[in-house]
């Protein structure tokens, strides 16, 4: 991946067939460290990271949306994360269409 995300960037990390909301913890000497919102830490060589492995998280995905169809990344991880964000704000009802 030519242009990599700077430290602190919010990303979706695909690992074992699942998307994890994550933050780039460090990117130095060709090694990138990600920390998921669930406390897991993953380390990769920068040269092995592809767009299929890591994608930037859109701001609306991070904040949560009312309508699931308006998520910019529509996969299991983003749906569950959106529900979690809304639950934390006591906004448990969403539409999907």
C-alpha positions as CSV (number, residue, x, y, z in Angstrom):
1,X,0.0,0.0,0.0
2,X,1.7,3.1,-1.2
3,X,0.1,5.9,0.9
4,X,-0.4,4.6,4.4
5,X,-2.6,6.1,7.1
6,X,-0.9,8.3,9.8
7,X,-1.0,7.3,13.5
8,X,-4.4,7.9,15.0
9,X,-6.4,7.2,11.8
10,X,-9.6,5.3,12.2
11,X,-9.8,2.3,9.9
12,X,-11.6,-0.9,9.2
13,X,-9.2,-3.9,9.6
14,X,-10.3,-7.1,8.0
15,X,-9.0,-10.1,9.9
16,X,-10.2,-13.7,9.8
17,X,-13.2,-12.7,7.6
18,X,-14.4,-10.0,10.0
19,X,-14.2,-6.2,9.9
20,X,-12.9,-4.6,13.1
21,X,-13.2,-0.9,13.9
22,X,-9.5,0.0,14.6
23,X,-7.0,2.8,15.1
24,X,-3.5,3.0,13.6
25,X,-1.3,2.9,16.7
26,X,2.0,3.3,15.1
27,X,3.7,3.1,11.7
28,X,7.4,3.0,11.8
29,X,10.3,1.2,10.1
30,X,7.9,-0.6,7.8
31,X,5.8,-2.0,10.6
32,X,2.2,-1.0,11.3
33,X,0.4,-1.6,14.5
34,X,-3.4,-1.6,14.7
35,X,-5.5,-1.6,17.9
36,X,-9.1,-2.7,17.5
37,X,-11.9,-1.1,19.6
38,X,-12.1,-4.5,21.3
39,X,-8.6,-4.4,22.6
40,X,-6.9,-6.7,20.1
41,X,-3.6,-5.7,18.7
42,X,-2.5,-6.7,15.2
43,X,1.0,-6.0,13.7
44,X,1.8,-6.2,10.0
45,X,4.6,-5.3,7.7
46,X,3.5,-2.3,5.7
47,X,4.4,-4.0,2.4
48,X,1.9,-6.8,3.1
49,X,-1.1,-4.5,3.7
50,X,-3.7,-4.2,0.9
51,X,-6.9,-2.2,0.4
52,X,-8.8,-5.4,1.1
53,X,-7.1,-5.7,4.5
54,X,-7.4,-2.0,5.6
55,X,-9.8,0.7,4.6
56,X,-10.3,4.2,6.0
57,X,-13.3,4.6,8.2
58,X,-15.7,7.3,7.1
59,X,-16.7,9.9,9.7
60,X,-20.4,9.0,9.5
61,X,-19.5,5.3,10.2
62,X,-17.7,6.3,13.3
63,X,-20.5,8.5,14.6
64,X,-23.4,6.3,13.7
65,X,-26.3,6.9,11.3
66,X,-30.1,6.6,11.6
67,X,-30.5,4.6,8.4
68,X,-28.3,1.6,7.9
69,X,-28.5,1.9,4.2
70,X,-26.6,5.2,4.4
71,X,-23.5,3.6,5.9
72,X,-20.6,4.2,3.6
73,X,-19.1,0.7,4.3
74,X,-21.9,-1.8,4.4
75,X,-20.6,-5.0,6.0
76,X,-21.2,-6.9,9.2
77,X,-18.7,-5.0,11.2
78,X,-20.1,-1.6,10.2
79,X,-23.6,-2.7,11.0
80,X,-22.7,-4.0,14.4
81,X,-20.6,-0.9,15.2
82,X,-23.4,1.4,14.1
83,X,-25.8,-0.4,16.4
84,X,-23.2,-0.2,19.3
85,X,-22.7,3.6,18.7
86,X,-26.5,4.2,18.8
87,X,-26.9,2.0,21.9
88,X,-24.3,4.1,23.7
89,X,-26.5,7.2,23.0
90,X,-29.7,5.4,23.9
91,X,-30.9,5.6,20.3
92,X,-31.7,2.0,19.8
93,X,-34.1,2.2,16.9
94,X,-32.8,2.4,13.3
95,X,-34.2,2.0,9.9
96,X,-32.8,-0.1,7.1
97,X,-33.9,1.2,3.8
